[in-house]
Amino acid sequence: MQRKTRFLVGLILVAPLFALPIIIAITVNAIWTLALFIAGFFASVYWLYHITIKNIKPKYPLVNPEGHPDIYSGRMPRPIYEDVERFPWFFKKKRKKTADNTEKVRKKH
C-alpha cells in the first residue's frame, strides 16, 4: 500500500471517531468541549501524517562518503555506496568503442 493511500485510510478511520462528539458539542453549544475535540482531531491527523508520510528515510545518502557535500547533493540521488562495494560486477564501467577499434573491424571485412 502506498503512503498516501495509508494516510487516507487512516483518515477515514479517525474522522468518524471525532465526528459524533464534534456534532454533539456544536448542538449543545459547549465551546470548550468543541475546541478540545477539534484540537484532538488535528493532533491525531498530524500524528497519522507523521507516521505514514513524513517518517520515511531516503534510500540514498544525501552527502558524499567523505562528509563534504557537493553542489548537486540535494538535487541528485546518489548510488548506495555499500552496494557498489558488495556488487562491483554490477557497477563496472563499460568499455567505450574507440575509433581505432571500429577501423580495425572495417578493414577486416
TAUR-V608037 format. One record per residue. RES is the residue in one letter. PSI is psi in whole degrees, -180 to 180 (* if undefined). D_LAST is the distance of its C-alpha to the last C-alpha in Angstrom with 2 decimals. Layout:
res-><RES RES>
psi-><PSI PSI>
d_last-><D_LAST D_LAST>
//
This chain:
res-><M Q R K T R F L V G L I L V A P L F A L P I I I A I T V N A I W T L A L F I A G F F A S V Y W L Y H I T I K N I K P K Y P L V N P E G H P D I Y S G R M P R P I Y E D V E R F P W F F K K K R K K T A D N T E K V R K K H>
psi-><137 163 -43 -37 -42 -40 -44 -39 -43 -39 -39 -33 -32 -36 -45 -26 -32 -14 -49 -48 -34 -42 -42 -41 -33 -44 -31 -11 37 94 -44 -36 -40 -45 -39 -45 -38 -40 -40 -38 -47 -36 -41 -36 -40 -42 -43 -43 -43 -38 -43 -38 -50 -28 46 129 142 152 0 150 143 -6 147 159 -26 -16 -2 112 145 -177 -19 2 -31 -22 -21 125 140 152 159 117 -30 -38 -35 -38 -38 -41 70 -26 -28 -31 20 147 136 144 133 145 126 166 -32 -43 -40 -34 -38 -40 -40 -37 -30 -35 *>
d_last-><57.09 56.11 58.31 59.64 60.47 62.35 64.27 65.28 66.37 68.42 69.93 70.91 72.58 74.37 75.60 78.06 79.65 80.72 81.27 84.59 86.29 85.22 86.65 89.88 90.19 89.81 92.49 94.93 94.39 93.61 91.73 91.21 90.03 87.63 86.27 85.91 83.97 81.69 80.99 80.28 77.89 75.95 75.91 74.55 71.84 70.82 70.78 68.62 66.20 66.06 65.31 62.74 60.83 61.57 61.52 57.74 55.83 52.41 49.43 47.90 49.60 50.76 50.80 48.25 48.90 50.36 53.04 52.28 51.25 48.74 48.96 46.83 48.47 50.73 48.23 45.01 44.88 43.85 42.03 44.30 44.04 45.29 42.41 39.94 41.71 41.97 38.47 36.12 33.14 33.68 33.87 30.94 29.03 25.50 22.73 21.47 17.87 17.93 16.19 15.03 13.24 11.36 10.40 9.16 6.92 5.63 5.56 3.80 0.00>
//
